[in-house]
Amino acid sequence: MSSSIREQISAIRASLPSCVRLIAVTKQVPPEQIRAAYAAGIRDFGESRIQETASKQAQLQDLVGVTWHLIGHLQTNKAKKALEQFQWIHSVDNLQLAQRLDQLAQQLGVSPQVCLQVKILPDPLKFGWTVPELLTDLSTLDQYKNLQIQGLMTIPPLGLTDTEILDVFNQTNNLATEIQGQNWSHLKMQHLSMGMSEDYKLAVRAGATMVRLGTIIFGDRS
Ligand SMILES: *Cc1c(COP(=O)(O)O)cnc(C)c1O
């Protein structure tokens, strides 16, 4: 098992441009397999649940130099825990949550890296800003000085063709470029968190700077 994890990671790494950050998504993956990924050089781990992350982090305290990325929807009442566990939050998906994170970050003396989750196409199954909503909220988001807003995160709706998926990723990149050009005082648009096991090659073609890969590294979760 651990040798196949190592082989998968080196194959993926070899296929990615060196500037793309590979985040190993470890939800439902046991600590031993996380150790195998660490031994294969992974330092960025993605989780989607606060509770699950707490118990794993307790078992993996000896791993040095790890960055934890929250990639799943965050309820406002768990925002404090999230800031204690994660250095990156990719799934900031509404203004109230961002405001709460900013307040708590100040209290805790942390400055988390954040991506804003955006829905390029309508998708009732996903959280996130629509494009017009995001453009409206940017001036408020720019005032959240305790958050280091670094870019956008997106997940295409299910059931799209490759061409349509690529288009979603390209539109996300274009949106980031448009926002970047608006001269904000604080927020930045230097990162694009996009691409999962099934579509990361398309995401990389469209300029992803971070890919979030689970199944292709660790096998099926179910
Ligand atoms: C589970 C998950 C991933 C990883 O998905 P795979 O298909 O297993 O690579 C990436 N991003 C988010 C937001 C996820 O919830």
The ligand as a Gaussian input file, in Angstrom:
#p B3LYP/6-31G(d) Opt

LIG

0 1
 C      -12.588000      15.234000      -1.627000
 C      -12.162000      16.509000      -2.242000
 C      -11.059000      16.574000      -3.113000
 C      -10.303000      15.353000      -3.576000
 O      -11.123000      14.630000      -4.466000
 P      -10.555000      13.359000      -5.271000
 O      -11.546000      13.171000      -6.358000
 O      -10.548000      12.232000      -4.290000
 O       -9.211000      13.703000      -5.759000
 C      -10.688000      17.817000      -3.601000
 N      -11.341000      18.931000      -3.258000
 C      -12.402000      18.916000      -2.423000
 C      -13.085000      20.183000      -2.091000
 C      -12.846000      17.712000      -1.897000
 O      -13.905000      17.697000      -1.079000

